[in-house]
Amino acid sequence: MTKTEPGDQILRTGFAVCGTTGTYEGHYSLDRLVEYIRGTSDRAHLKDMEKLNAERAVGTPENPSRGLVAGDENNLAEAGWGVIFAEKDPNARAIADMLEPLIALRREQAGDYFRIFEGETGYRESQTCEGFLANFGVGFGSVDPDNGVPYYLMLVGDPELIPFTFQYTLDIQYAVGRIYFENLEDYGHYARWSWDSLVGRSSGFLGANKAKRRGRRSPPVSTDTTDLA
């Protein structure tokens, strides 16, 4: 693991996972993460999102509680799973090819509720979460995978391509995580490691080690590093 000075704390995030072994690899510093957040955060917007998030935790007439309209959040065949690439990511197709073992597994598990968002359907530069969902005729509220956007979503790419503000706003209603590796080959290593980790489990079970939201929800590979993708 890379050594750091006391003030250069290494975060255990999805960006610090070694693509070869699946273990933590300390190369992503707290200072660098703060730089990303400061460069992409709109304070007024974040305050609105905090209020919205608090309301949705319990539910109000204007803002229904988070979660699925119907179905089991622990069953991908009912909740769905999708991956989001940035429209302008020149490596999106190559990364998708590297992730194919994992993508194929999730396609089998999620069935009709599997979705890849890339190119024109992917994240567009400066796009808000609301704008992204509106492209599919979806607004905020309890999630219905029949509308075209699965409950579990994995963002793929550098925060400079897909900002944290987009991720965390989307995470208010959906179960969102992110993976990003500087080396293309590491996506392949990670996909194979994830497949090996997940394939022994029941196809309908998410197998997370950090449940959230009602003690059941866990993101697909997030900045709170979990063992699933």
C-alpha positions in Angstrom: 0.0 0.0 0.0 1.3 3.5 -0.8 2.7 5.3 2.2 1.3 8.8 2.9 2.1 11.7 5.1 -0.1 12.2 8.2 -2.1 14.9 6.4 -2.6 12.9 3.3 -5.1 10.4 4.5 -6.0 7.5 2.2 -9.7 6.8 1.8 -11.0 3.3 1.7 -13.3 4.0 -1.2 -14.3 2.3 -4.4 -11.5 4.3 -6.1 -9.0 2.5 -3.8 -9.8 -1.0 -4.7 -7.0 -3.0 -6.3 -8.4 -4.3 -9.6 -6.2 -7.4 -9.5 -7.0 -8.7 -6.0 -10.2 -6.8 -5.0 -8.5 -5.6 -1.8 -7.8 -2.0 -0.8 -5.0 -0.3 -2.6 -4.2 3.1 -1.1 -3.6 5.5 -4.0 -6.6 7.8 -3.6 -6.0 10.5 -1.1 -8.5 12.5 1.0 -7.1 15.7 -0.4 -7.8 14.6 -4.0 -11.3 13.5 -3.1 -12.0 16.9 -1.5 -10.7 18.6 -4.6 -13.2 16.7 -6.7 -16.1 17.5 -4.3 -15.2 21.2 -4.1 -15.0 21.4 -7.8 -18.4 19.9 -8.5 -20.6 20.8 -5.5 -23.4 23.4 -5.6 -24.1 24.3 -2.0 -27.6 25.5 -2.5 -28.5 22.5 -4.6 -27.0 20.2 -1.9 -29.1 21.8 0.8 -32.2 21.2 -1.3 -31.1 17.6 -1.7 -30.5 17.2 2.0 -34.1 18.4 2.7 -35.5 16.1 0.0 -33.5 13.2 1.4 -34.8 13.7 4.9 -38.4 13.9 3.7 -38.0 10.7 1.6 -36.6 8.8 4.5 -40.0 8.9 6.1 -42.2 9.9 3.2 -44.5 12.8 2.6 -47.5 13.3 0.2 -45.2 15.4 -2.0 -42.2 13.1 -1.8 -43.0 9.4 -1.4 -40.6 7.3 0.6 -37.6 5.7 -1.1 -37.5 2.1 -2.3 -39.4 0.0 -4.8 -43.1 0.6 -5.7 -43.4 -3.2 -5.4 -41.2 -6.2 -5.2 -38.2 -7.4 -3.2 -35.1 -5.1 -3.1 -33.0 -8.1 -2.5 -34.0 -9.8 -5.7 -32.4 -8.3 -8.8 -35.1 -9.9 -11.0 -37.5 -7.5 -9.3 -35.4 -4.6 -8.5 -33.2 -4.5 -11.6 -29.6 -3.5 -12.1 -28.0 -1.1 -14.5 -24.7 0.5 -15.3 -24.2 4.2 -16.3 -21.3 5.4 -18.5 -20.5 9.0 -19.4 -21.6 9.9 -22.9 -18.2 11.5 -23.5 -16.1 8.8 -22.0 -13.8 7.7 -24.9 -13.1 4.4 -23.1 -16.7 3.4 -22.3 -16.9 0.6 -24.8 -13.5 -0.8 -23.9 -14.4 -0.7 -20.2 -17.7 -2.4 -20.9 -15.8 -5.2 -22.7 -13.5 -5.5 -19.7 -16.5 -5.7 -17.3 -18.3 -8.3 -19.4 -18.0 -11.2 -16.9 -19.8 -9.0 -14.2 -22.2 -7.5 -16.7 -23.2 -10.9 -18.0 -23.9 -12.1 -14.5 -26.0 -9.1 -13.7 -27.8 -9.4 -17.0 -28.8 -13.0 -16.1 -29.8 -12.0 -12.6 -31.8 -8.9 -13.5 -33.4 -10.2 -16.7 -35.9 -7.7 -18.2 -34.8 -5.2 -15.6 -31.1 -5.1 -16.8 -30.0 -1.9 -18.5 -26.8 -0.3 -19.8 -26.8 3.5 -20.2 -24.1 4.6 -22.6 -23.7 7.0 -25.5 -26.8 9.1 -25.9 -28.5 7.4 -23.1 -25.5 7.8 -20.7 -24.7 10.7 -18.4 -24.3 13.9 -20.4 -21.9 16.6 -19.4 -23.5 19.1 -16.8 -26.7 17.0 -16.7 -28.6 17.0 -13.5 -30.1 13.9 -11.9 -33.6 15.2 -12.7 -32.6 15.8 -16.4 -31.1 12.3 -16.7 -34.3 10.6 -15.3 -36.5 12.8 -17.4 -34.9 11.4 -20.5 -36.7 8.1 -19.7 -40.0 9.7 -18.5 -39.1 9.1 -14.9 -39.4 11.6 -12.0 -38.5 11.3 -8.3 -40.6 9.0 -6.2 -40.7 5.3 -5.3 -38.8 3.3 -8.0 -40.6 1.3 -10.6 -38.1 -0.6 -12.8 -40.9 -1.0 -15.4 -40.3 2.7 -16.2 -36.9 1.8 -17.6 -34.5 2.8 -14.8 -33.4 -0.1 -12.5 -33.2 0.3 -8.7 -29.5 -0.7 -8.5 -27.2 1.5 -10.6 -23.5 1.4 -11.0 -21.7 4.5 -12.3 -18.5 3.8 -14.1 -15.8 6.5 -14.5 -13.8 9.3 -13.1 -15.8 11.9 -11.0 -14.6 14.5 -13.6 -16.8 12.7 -16.1 -19.7 11.9 -13.8 -19.7 14.3 -10.9 -20.3 13.4 -7.3 -23.3 15.7 -7.2 -25.1 13.6 -9.8 -24.2 10.4 -8.0 -25.4 11.6 -4.6 -28.6 13.1 -5.9 -29.4 9.9 -7.8 -28.7 8.0 -4.6 -31.5 9.7 -2.8 -34.0 7.5 -4.5 -31.9 4.7 -6.1 -29.2 2.4 -4.8 -26.1 3.9 -6.5 -22.4 3.1 -6.4 -19.4 3.8 -8.5 -16.2 2.1 -9.8 -13.2 3.8 -11.3 -9.8 2.6 -12.1 -6.9 4.5 -13.7 -5.8 1.4 -15.7 -8.1 -0.2 -18.2 -6.9 -3.7 -17.4 -8.0 -3.3 -13.7 -11.7 -3.2 -14.8 -11.2 -6.7 -16.2 -9.4 -7.9 -13.0 -12.2 -6.4 -10.9 -15.0 -8.0 -13.0 -13.4 -11.4 -12.7 -12.8 -11.0 -9.0 -16.4 -9.9 -8.5 -17.7 -12.8 -10.6 -15.7 -15.2 -8.5 -17.0 -13.6 -5.3 -20.7 -13.5 -6.4 -21.2 -16.6 -8.4 -21.4 -18.9 -5.4 -24.4 -17.1 -4.0 -28.0 -17.4 -4.8 -28.8 -15.6 -8.1 -31.5 -13.5 -6.4 -29.4 -12.5 -3.3 -27.4 -9.3 -3.5 -24.8 -10.4 -0.9 -23.8 -7.1 0.4 -21.8 -6.7 3.6 -23.0 -3.2 4.4 -26.8 -3.0 4.3 -28.4 0.5 4.4 -31.9 1.9 4.3 -34.2 -0.2 6.3 -31.3 -2.6 7.0 -31.7 -4.1 3.5 -30.3 -1.8 0.9 -26.7 -1.9 -0.2 -25.1 -0.2 -3.2 -23.6 -2.1 -6.1 -19.9 -1.0 -5.6 -19.8 2.3 -4.1 -17.5 4.8 -2.3 -18.4 2.7 0.8 -16.6 -0.2 -0.7 -18.7 -3.4 -0.6 -18.1 -6.8 -2.0 -20.6 -6.6 -4.8 -20.8 -4.7 -8.1 
